[in-house]
Amino acid sequence: MSLPTLALLSLLTAAPRVPAMETVAELPERPGAIALVGSRLFLALHPLGHPETKLVELGPGGRRAPYPSGVLARGFGAVTALASDGAGGLWILDAGAEGRPATLTGWNTEDERRIRSVRIPAAAVAANSWLCALAVDRAHQVAYVADRSRADWTGDSHPALLVVSLESGATRRLLEDHPALEPDAVPITVDRRPVAHREADGSEERIQLGVSQLSLDPSGTWLYLAALNGGRVWRVRTADLVDASRAPDELAARLEAYARRPPGNGIVAEDGGRVVLTDVEGHALRVTASSGTTILVEDPRLQWPDGLARGPDEWIYVTVNQLDLHPALNRGREESRPPYRVLRIRMRRESPPRDVRPPPAPVENPTESPAE
């Protein structure tokens, strides 16, 4: 065998093996948020699909059962986020509908009873609010809720972070219009097509949405956050968020621009400063840290990877819902086709291969051609 051939074989055997992505379920309805409580997997069916049943538990073989019951699962308005509290509790963020207020409900999955239900006070939300992401901090007995704003997709944008007491329901609205929460001006393009919303008058506006993803690191020390249209992951210490004595300017100064990232809607903070992210433009999941960005997996099945959740045994679960092909984000045209999917991939202990195509950094006032 020639020396060049031996060298090539050596390189191939030394290269880290790319982990396989497994299909957990194929669904006729579009999934959104996802959470695992122990080994139990819960899915919110995406509000854009106008589902009758808003929340389900996914069982073996992809079987779906309304959760916590048929009546309760149909009684929610719009379930936009789910979170595990690490102690058997599933927390459900209902953004509300038809004049109903947004609520946060905790459900004990071990003895199947309600922990508590917290109504988000009207004073904590704005006229164009859309509450869309959730992280539960059991150590501080609070929930962090992202208000991405632009419930109408393209109107006024005033994103903020809510800190909700799980004991009293008292809610503070923080960091409104902070750069960490605002969308960048860089538009999203999937498969060479701009993601855009068609207005009632027929005009088209590129989608630019603020903070829409939150994740606590496993220690609960840091809250990581990012906008859908955002070139950075930011983070802030939870101790600073729960300190009500901090002045707004002082808190704002404590946010850190942590790492670069692509546009996307899912985020899971892991140990060692690693953050798993969805990449809606690249049909990929990436891992980012202060040292750089790497690809975990690229796969054409990842047609708008949306919700992310950490599972047991280092599995990362992701919902795939083709939102870029839904009329709200596809210029009024419906081009999505079932099945929609829940997939999973195991995190590698070794470092994944270096991505030679890092996501773009945020830019100021880019030159942009109009929507086609």
Secondary structure as UniProt FT lines:
FT   HELIX           3..14
FT   STRAND          21..27
FT   STRAND          31..37
FT   TURN            38..39
FT   STRAND          40..45
FT   HELIX           47..49
FT   STRAND          55..58
FT   HELIX           60..62
FT   STRAND          64..66
FT   HELIX           70..75
FT   STRAND          79..84
FT   STRAND          89..94
FT   TURN            98..99
FT   STRAND          103..108
FT   TURN            109..112
FT   STRAND          113..119
FT   HELIX           122..124
FT   TURN            127..128
FT   STRAND          131..137
FT   TURN            138..141
FT   STRAND          142..147
FT   TURN            151..152
FT   STRAND          160..165
FT   TURN            166..168
FT   STRAND          171..174
FT   TURN            176..177
FT   TURN            179..181
FT   STRAND          189..190
FT   TURN            191..192
FT   STRAND          193..194
FT   STRAND          196..198
FT   TURN            200..201
FT   STRAND          204..206
FT   STRAND          211..216
FT   TURN            218..219
FT   STRAND          222..227
FT   STRAND          232..237
FT   HELIX           238..241
FT   TURN            244..245
FT   HELIX           248..253
FT   STRAND          256..260
FT   STRAND          267..269
FT   HELIX           271..273
FT   STRAND          275..279
FT   TURN            280..283
FT   STRAND          284..289
FT   TURN            290..291
FT   STRAND          292..298
FT   TURN            300..301
FT   STRAND          305..310
FT   HELIX           312..314
FT   STRAND          315..320
FT   HELIX           323..325
FT   TURN            327..329
FT   TURN            331..332
FT   STRAND          340..346
//
